[in-house]
Amino acid sequence: MENSKFINVYGAGLAGCEAAWQIAKRGIKVRLYEMKPQKYTPAHHSESFAELVCSNSLRSDRVTNAVGLLKEELYRMDSLIMEAAYATRVPAGSALAVDRKLFSQYVTEKIKSHPNIEIISKEVSEVEAGVVTVIATGPLTSEPMARYIEEELGCEGLHFFDAAAPIVDASSINMDVAYAASRYDKGDPDYLNCPMNREQYDAFYTELITAREAELHDFDRDMQKELKVFEGCMPVEVMARRGYDTLRYGPLKPVGLVDKRTGEEAYAVVQLRKENSEGSMYNLVGFQTHLAFPEQKRVFSMIPGLENAEFLRYGIMHRNTYLDSPKYLNADYSMMANKDIFFAGQMTGVEGYIESTGSGFVAGINAAARVHGEEAVIFPKTTMIGAMSHYISTGNMSGDFVPMNANFGIVEPLDHRVKGGKIAKYEVVAKRALEALREYAEKIGAKNYKTAEENECHENNS
């Protein structure tokens, strides 16, 4: 859409603020709608924009960590959120943590002081016709807007509760223990199977039923009660508490899964299913859970074959309004059915502060490109920001689309092996990503792009 006088952005969270900033700096007027302070979600309490609802940590700051690489990519492309984070950081070891209040104030002041951004304090329940729009209303989108997205925009089946199993890096699975097989040898051996003897199952079962659960937000508790009637969403730990053999007759059923190396069936078997076409990620079948993340790492690492597993995503079970994005969104976060409408933030199926920021960045620069009549900017899958865009627009192999954090499992694999272990491998992946990003940074006019040597402070946490 050329010659539009402005772009509407709905929601002033991390994604919405990043999108508004990227649009405004490209010379286009922005109307940023935010329903605070007139109305708050159950999770929000501050009038400031980009409010950090949960932790003040933005997680690892190292490029050998997936979210650390995403931070570096965004920083080099002039992200407002990353500028604010580095300006308000507090000591946190190898993590980037911020002063929560100062961070939100910094973003709010920058947004409010930009001459191209107009703030409108109002709840929106529909998209203004004929105007390029970025919808970044978050996982707690108000009911009227959620209903509009579902009914008027045709995005059927908005998810209101996210129940997903953990996902592990395929390269971290111990294949001396796990084996490929399908039940009764029917079809291709698409599953990896982690066998347990009785002693191993006893130990695992005992720890599972006594493990500490994550704290639920108030707005999650009512939905948790509603979900108890749905067996398919039952947490694995709750299922286990029904009885010692419940899992053995359910997701850990060993029948028909003979290990050809021994010719025997195990006492119990945990199955892993491919999460993507490359086979770089596997999910634990039937392991929806709301155990605390450290407990998931501790207990699920007791599963034979997963003793050294790298968890790319932990199981979650919480309120989360999001699209089945591969059915509706392109890699620039625009709608397939209406390229004047973009989505950003957790509603697209990204998880986490920085991932939401990344989606807002991509949606913002592409909404501006749409108005200017320019081609969409699609970042390559060798970069973390491009891999996230690819994931939300193509999905996975495991059936239902589930939200995802930044992780190396979604990045295009290297075409060669790297000696020296996982960190050495990720150093090569990160170097490749940042080299690929240079061309795109120049294309979008990013002034902050520097070489690895020039930008060493951000790669080494100083």
C-alpha positions as CSV (number, residue, x, y, z in Angstrom):
1,M,0.0,0.0,0.0
2,E,1.8,3.1,-1.2
3,N,1.3,6.7,0.0
4,S,-0.4,5.7,3.3
5,K,-0.1,8.7,5.7
6,F,0.5,6.5,8.8
7,I,0.7,3.0,10.2
8,N,-1.3,1.8,13.2
9,V,0.4,-0.3,15.8
10,Y,-1.8,-2.0,18.4
11,G,0.0,-2.7,21.8
12,A,2.9,-1.0,23.4
13,G,4.7,-4.0,24.8
14,L,8.2,-5.0,23.7
15,A,7.1,-6.0,20.2
16,G,4.8,-3.1,19.6
17,C,7.3,-0.5,20.8
18,E,10.1,-2.1,18.6
19,A,7.7,-2.1,15.6
20,A,6.6,1.5,16.2
21,W,10.3,2.6,16.5
22,Q,11.4,0.9,13.3
23,I,8.5,2.4,11.4
24,A,9.0,5.9,12.8
25,K,12.7,6.0,12.1
26,R,11.9,5.2,8.4
27,G,9.9,8.5,8.1
28,I,6.4,7.2,8.5
29,K,3.9,8.4,11.1
30,V,2.8,5.9,13.7
31,R,-0.4,5.8,15.7
32,L,0.5,3.6,18.7
33,Y,-2.6,2.4,20.5
34,E,-2.2,1.2,24.1
35,M,-5.2,0.5,26.4
36,K,-3.2,1.3,29.6
37,P,-3.9,3.1,31.8
38,Q,-7.6,2.9,31.0
39,K,-7.5,-0.8,31.2
40,Y,-5.0,-3.4,32.3
41,T,-4.6,-7.1,31.7
42,P,-4.3,-9.3,34.8
43,A,-0.5,-9.4,34.4
44,H,0.2,-5.7,33.9
45,H,0.4,-3.0,36.6
46,S,2.6,-0.2,35.3
47,E,1.6,2.7,33.0
48,S,5.0,2.5,31.3
49,F,5.5,0.8,27.9
50,A,7.5,-2.4,27.4
51,E,6.6,-3.6,30.9
52,L,8.5,-6.7,31.9
53,V,5.8,-8.9,33.5
54,C,7.9,-11.8,34.8
55,S,11.7,-11.8,35.2
56,N,14.0,-8.8,34.7
57,S,16.5,-11.2,33.0
58,L,16.8,-11.1,29.2
59,R,18.7,-14.4,29.5
60,S,22.2,-15.2,28.2
61,D,24.4,-12.5,26.6
62,R,26.8,-14.8,24.8
63,V,26.5,-15.4,21.1
64,T,27.1,-19.1,21.6
65,N,23.7,-19.1,23.3
66,A,20.7,-18.9,20.9
67,V,19.0,-15.9,22.6
68,G,22.4,-14.2,23.0
69,L,22.9,-14.4,19.3
70,L,19.5,-13.0,18.7
71,K,20.3,-10.1,21.0
72,E,23.5,-9.4,19.1
73,E,21.7,-9.5,15.8
74,L,19.1,-7.0,17.0
75,Y,21.7,-4.7,18.6
76,R,23.6,-4.5,15.4
77,M,20.4,-3.6,13.5
78,D,19.6,-0.7,15.8
79,S,16.9,-2.3,18.0
80,L,15.3,0.2,20.5
81,I,14.7,-2.6,23.0
82,M,18.4,-3.7,22.9
83,E,19.5,0.0,23.3
84,A,17.3,0.3,26.3
85,A,18.6,-3.0,27.8
86,Y,22.2,-2.1,27.5
87,A,21.5,1.4,28.9
88,T,19.7,0.0,32.0
89,R,21.5,-3.3,32.6
90,V,22.4,-4.6,36.1
91,P,25.1,-7.1,37.1
92,A,23.9,-10.7,36.4
93,G,26.9,-12.8,35.4
94,S,26.7,-14.0,31.9
95,A,23.0,-12.9,31.6
96,L,21.7,-9.6,30.5
97,A,19.4,-8.3,33.2
98,V,17.9,-4.9,33.5
99,D,16.5,-2.5,36.1
100,R,12.9,-3.3,35.3
101,K,11.6,0.2,36.1
102,L,14.4,2.1,34.4
103,F,14.1,-0.1,31.3
104,S,10.4,0.6,30.8
105,Q,10.9,4.3,31.5
106,Y,13.7,4.4,28.9
107,V,11.6,2.8,26.2
108,T,8.5,4.9,27.1
109,E,10.5,8.2,27.0
110,K,12.0,7.3,23.6
111,I,8.7,6.4,22.1
112,K,6.9,9.4,23.5
113,S,9.6,11.8,22.3
114,H,9.7,10.6,18.7
115,P,8.1,13.2,16.5
116,N,6.6,10.5,14.2
117,I,4.8,8.6,17.0
118,E,1.4,9.6,18.3
119,I,0.3,7.8,21.5
120,I,-3.4,6.9,21.7
121,S,-4.6,5.5,25.0
122,K,-7.5,3.4,23.9
123,E,-8.5,-0.2,23.7
124,V,-9.0,-1.4,20.1
125,S,-11.3,-4.1,19.0
126,E,-10.9,-4.0,15.2
127,V,-8.4,-3.0,12.5
128,E,-9.0,0.3,10.7
129,A,-9.8,-0.4,7.1
130,G,-7.3,0.7,4.5
131,V,-4.5,1.3,6.9
132,V,-1.3,-0.8,7.2
133,T,-1.4,-2.2,10.8
134,V,0.8,-4.1,13.2
135,I,-1.1,-6.1,15.8
136,A,1.1,-6.6,18.9
137,T,-1.5,-7.0,21.6
138,G,0.2,-9.9,23.4
139,P,-0.7,-13.3,24.9
140,L,-3.3,-11.7,27.1
141,T,-5.1,-9.9,24.2
142,S,-8.4,-8.5,25.4
143,E,-11.5,-10.5,24.5
144,P,-13.0,-8.1,21.9
145,M,-9.7,-8.0,19.9
146,A,-9.3,-11.7,20.2
147,R,-12.8,-12.2,18.9
148,Y,-12.1,-9.8,16.0
149,I,-8.9,-11.6,15.0
150,E,-10.7,-15.0,15.1
151,E,-14.0,-14.0,13.4
152,E,-13.3,-11.0,11.2
153,L,-9.7,-11.8,10.1
154,G,-10.5,-15.5,9.7
155,C,-7.8,-16.8,12.1
156,E,-9.9,-19.7,13.5
157,G,-9.0,-21.6,16.6
158,L,-6.9,-19.0,18.5
159,H,-5.2,-20.9,21.3
160,F,-6.1,-19.7,24.7
161,F,-4.0,-22.2,26.7
162,D,-0.5,-23.4,25.7
163,A,0.2,-27.0,26.8
164,A,3.4,-28.2,25.2
165,A,6.0,-30.9,25.8
166,P,9.8,-30.2,26.2
167,I,12.0,-30.2,23.1
168,V,15.6,-31.4,23.1
169,D,18.5,-31.0,20.7
170,A,18.8,-34.1,18.6
171,S,22.6,-34.1,18.8
172,S,22.5,-34.3,22.6
173,I,20.5,-37.6,22.6
174,N,22.6,-40.6,23.6
175,M,22.0,-42.9,20.7
176,D,24.0,-45.7,22.5
177,V,20.9,-45.9,24.6
178,A,18.0,-44.6,22.5
179,Y,16.9,-46.4,19.3
180,A,14.7,-45.7,16.3
181,A,11.6,-47.7,16.0
182,S,7.8,-47.4,15.4
183,R,5.4,-49.5,17.4
184,Y,5.1,-53.0,16.0
185,D,7.4,-51.9,13.2
186,K,4.6,-50.3,11.4
187,G,5.7,-47.7,8.9
188,D,9.0,-45.9,9.1
189,P,10.9,-45.8,12.4
190,D,10.1,-42.1,12.9
191,Y,10.4,-42.2,16.7
192,L,13.4,-42.4,19.0
193,N,12.8,-44.6,22.0
194,C,14.4,-44.3,25.4
195,P,14.0,-47.6,27.2
196,M,13.7,-48.0,31.0
197,N,14.1,-51.1,33.2
198,R,12.1,-51.4,36.3
199,E,14.7,-49.9,38.6
200,Q,15.1,-46.9,36.3
201,Y,11.4,-46.4,36.0
202,D,11.0,-46.6,39.8
203,A,13.6,-43.8,40.3
204,F,12.1,-41.7,37.6
205,Y,8.5,-42.2,38.8
206,T,9.4,-41.3,42.4
207,E,11.1,-38.0,41.4
208,L,8.4,-37.1,38.9
209,I,5.5,-37.3,41.4
210,T,7.3,-35.3,44.0
211,A,8.9,-32.6,41.7
212,R,8.2,-29.0,42.3
213,E,5.6,-27.3,40.1
214,A,6.0,-23.9,38.6
215,E,4.0,-21.1,40.2
216,L,0.9,-20.2,38.3
217,H,-0.1,-16.6,37.6
218,D,-3.6,-15.7,39.0
219,F,-4.9,-15.5,35.4
220,D,-3.7,-19.0,34.7
221,R,-5.3,-20.7,37.7
222,D,-8.9,-20.5,36.5
223,M,-7.9,-21.9,33.1
224,Q,-5.9,-24.6,34.8
225,K,-9.1,-25.7,36.6
226,E,-11.0,-25.8,33.3
227,L,-8.3,-27.9,31.6
228,K,-8.6,-30.7,34.2
229,V,-11.5,-32.1,32.2
230,F,-9.4,-32.5,29.1
231,E,-7.3,-35.6,29.3
232,G,-5.1,-34.6,26.4
233,C,-3.9,-31.6,28.3
234,M,-3.1,-33.4,31.5
235,P,0.4,-32.7,32.9
236,V,2.5,-35.8,32.9
237,E,3.2,-35.4,36.6
238,V,-0.5,-35.3,37.4
239,M,-1.1,-38.4,35.2
240,A,1.7,-40.2,37.1
241,R,0.1,-39.4,40.5
242,R,-3.0,-41.4,39.4
243,G,-1.0,-44.6,39.9
244,Y,2.3,-46.3,39.5
245,D,1.3,-47.9,36.2
246,T,-0.7,-45.1,34.6
247,L,2.3,-43.9,32.5
248,R,3.2,-47.4,31.5
249,Y,-0.3,-47.8,30.0
250,G,-0.2,-44.3,28.6
251,P,2.7,-42.3,27.0
252,L,5.4,-44.7,28.4
253,K,3.7,-47.8,27.0
254,P,6.5,-50.3,26.0
255,V,4.3,-52.7,24.0
256,G,5.4,-53.2,20.4
257,L,8.6,-51.3,20.8
258,V,11.2,-54.0,20.6
259,D,14.9,-52.9,20.8
260,K,16.4,-54.9,18.0
261,R,19.8,-54.7,19.7
262,T,18.5,-56.8,22.5
263,G,15.3,-58.4,21.0
264,E,13.4,-57.3,24.1
265,E,10.7,-54.9,25.2
266,A,11.6,-52.5,28.0
267,Y,9.6,-52.0,31.2
268,A,8.7,-48.5,30.0
269,V,9.6,-46.4,27.0
270,V,9.7,-42.7,26.5
271,Q,9.2,-41.8,22.9
272,L,10.7,-38.8,21.1
273,R,9.2,-37.4,18.0
274,K,10.8,-35.2,15.3
275,E,9.9,-31.5,15.8
276,N,11.2,-30.3,12.4
277,S,12.0,-31.6,9.0
278,E,15.7,-31.5,9.5
279,G,15.4,-33.8,12.5
280,S,17.5,-31.5,14.6
281,M,14.9,-31.3,17.4
282,Y,12.7,-33.9,19.1
283,N,9.9,-33.5,21.6
284,L,9.0,-35.8,24.4
285,V,5.7,-37.4,23.5
286,G,3.0,-36.9,26.1
287,F,5.1,-34.8,28.4
288,Q,3.0,-31.7,28.7
289,T,4.0,-30.4,32.1
290,H,4.0,-27.4,34.5
291,L,6.9,-28.5,36.5
292,A,9.4,-25.7,37.3
293,F,12.1,-25.5,34.6
294,P,15.0,-26.7,36.8
295,E,12.9,-29.6,37.9
296,Q,12.2,-30.6,34.3
297,K,15.9,-30.6,33.6
298,R,16.6,-32.6,36.7
299,V,13.8,-35.2,36.4
300,F,13.7,-35.6,32.6
301,S,17.5,-36.0,32.5
302,M,16.9,-39.3,34.4
303,I,15.4,-40.8,31.3
304,P,18.0,-43.1,29.7
305,G,19.4,-41.5,26.6
306,L,18.6,-38.0,27.9
307,E,21.1,-37.8,30.6
308,N,23.1,-35.1,28.8
309,A,20.2,-33.7,26.8
310,E,20.1,-30.0,25.9
311,F,16.6,-28.7,26.4
312,L,15.8,-26.2,23.6
313,R,12.4,-25.6,25.1
314,Y,10.9,-26.7,28.4
315,G,7.3,-27.9,28.8
316,I,4.8,-25.2,29.5
317,M,1.2,-24.9,30.4
318,H,-0.1,-21.4,30.7
319,R,-2.5,-18.8,29.3
320,N,-1.3,-17.8,25.9
321,T,-3.4,-16.4,23.0
322,Y,-1.5,-17.1,19.8
323,L,-2.2,-17.9,16.1
324,D,-1.6,-21.1,14.3
325,S,0.8,-18.9,12.5
326,P,2.0,-21.3,9.6
327,K,-1.6,-21.2,8.4
328,Y,-1.9,-17.4,8.4
329,L,1.5,-15.6,8.4
330,N,4.3,-15.0,6.0
331,A,8.0,-14.8,7.0
332,D,7.7,-11.0,7.2
333,Y,4.9,-11.5,9.8
334,S,2.2,-10.2,7.4
335,M,-1.0,-12.0,6.9
336,M,-1.2,-14.3,3.9
337,A,-4.8,-13.1,3.3
338,N,-4.1,-9.4,3.8
339,K,-0.5,-8.2,3.4
340,D,-1.5,-4.8,5.0
341,I,-1.9,-6.5,8.4
342,F,1.1,-7.7,10.3
343,F,1.3,-9.5,13.6
344,A,4.1,-9.2,16.2
345,G,5.0,-10.6,19.7
346,Q,3.9,-13.7,21.4
347,M,0.7,-13.9,19.5
348,T,2.8,-15.1,16.5
349,G,4.2,-18.1,18.4
350,V,7.5,-16.7,19.6
351,E,8.3,-17.1,23.3
352,G,10.3,-14.7,25.4
353,Y,11.2,-11.0,25.7
354,I,13.9,-11.0,23.0
355,E,12.0,-13.2,20.6
356,S,9.0,-10.9,20.9
357,T,11.3,-8.0,20.2
358,G,12.7,-9.7,17.1
359,S,9.2,-10.3,15.7
360,G,8.3,-6.6,16.3
361,F,11.5,-5.6,14.5
362,V,10.8,-7.7,11.5
363,A,7.1,-6.7,11.4
364,G,8.0,-3.0,11.8
365,I,10.6,-2.7,9.0
366,N,8.3,-4.7,6.7
367,A,5.2,-2.6,7.5
368,A,7.3,0.4,6.5
369,A,8.5,-1.4,3.4
370,R,4.8,-2.1,2.5
371,V,4.0,1.6,2.7
372,H,7.0,2.6,0.7
373,G,6.1,0.1,-2.0
374,E,9.4,-1.9,-1.4
375,E,10.0,-5.6,-1.3
376,A,9.7,-7.5,1.9
377,V,12.9,-8.0,3.9
378,I,13.2,-11.7,4.7
379,F,16.2,-12.6,6.8
380,P,18.0,-15.8,6.0
381,K,17.5,-18.9,8.1
382,T,21.2,-18.9,8.9
383,T,20.5,-16.0,11.3
384,M,18.5,-16.4,14.5
385,I,16.0,-13.7,13.6
386,G,15.5,-15.3,10.2
387,A,15.1,-18.8,11.7
388,M,12.4,-17.5,14.0
389,S,10.6,-15.9,11.0
390,H,10.9,-19.2,9.1
391,Y,9.6,-21.2,12.1
392,I,6.4,-19.2,12.6
393,S,5.7,-19.2,8.8
394,T,6.3,-22.9,8.2
395,G,5.8,-24.7,11.5
396,N,7.1,-28.1,12.4
397,M,6.4,-31.8,11.8
398,S,4.9,-32.8,15.1
399,G,1.3,-31.8,14.4
400,D,0.0,-28.8,16.2
401,F,2.0,-25.6,16.0
402,V,3.5,-24.6,19.3
403,P,5.3,-21.4,20.5
404,M,9.1,-21.5,20.4
405,N,12.0,-19.8,22.0
406,A,15.1,-18.9,20.0
407,N,17.3,-22.0,19.8
408,F,19.9,-23.4,17.5
409,G,17.7,-26.3,16.5
410,I,15.7,-24.0,14.2
411,V,18.7,-22.5,12.5
412,E,19.9,-23.9,9.1
413,P,22.4,-26.6,10.0
414,L,26.1,-26.2,9.1
415,D,27.3,-28.1,6.0
416,H,30.3,-29.5,7.8
417,R,31.2,-30.9,11.2
418,V,33.0,-28.8,13.8
419,K,35.6,-30.2,16.2
420,G,35.8,-29.1,19.7
421,G,32.3,-29.7,21.1
422,K,29.0,-27.8,21.2
423,I,30.5,-24.3,22.1
424,A,32.9,-24.5,19.2
425,K,30.1,-25.5,16.9
426,Y,27.9,-22.6,18.0
427,E,30.8,-20.2,17.6
428,V,30.9,-21.1,13.9
429,V,27.1,-20.8,13.7
430,A,27.2,-17.4,15.3
431,K,30.0,-16.2,13.1
432,R,28.1,-17.3,10.0
433,A,24.9,-15.6,11.2
434,L,26.6,-12.3,11.8
435,E,28.4,-12.4,8.5
436,A,25.1,-13.1,6.7
437,L,23.5,-10.3,8.6
438,R,25.9,-7.6,7.3
439,E,24.2,-7.5,3.9
440,Y,20.8,-7.1,5.5
441,A,21.9,-4.5,8.0
442,E,23.3,-2.4,5.1
443,K,20.0,-2.9,3.2
444,I,17.9,-1.6,6.0
445,G,20.3,1.2,6.9
446,A,21.4,-0.1,10.3
447,K,23.9,2.4,11.6
448,N,25.0,0.2,14.5
449,Y,26.3,-2.7,12.5
450,K,30.0,-3.5,13.3
451,T,32.4,-6.3,12.8
452,A,32.9,-8.9,15.5
453,E,36.1,-7.2,16.5
454,E,34.6,-3.7,16.7
455,N,31.6,-5.0,18.6
456,E,33.5,-7.3,21.0
457,C,32.0,-5.7,24.1
458,H,28.5,-7.1,23.3
459,E,29.8,-10.5,22.6
460,N,31.8,-10.8,25.8
461,N,29.3,-9.4,28.2
462,S,31.2,-6.2,29.2
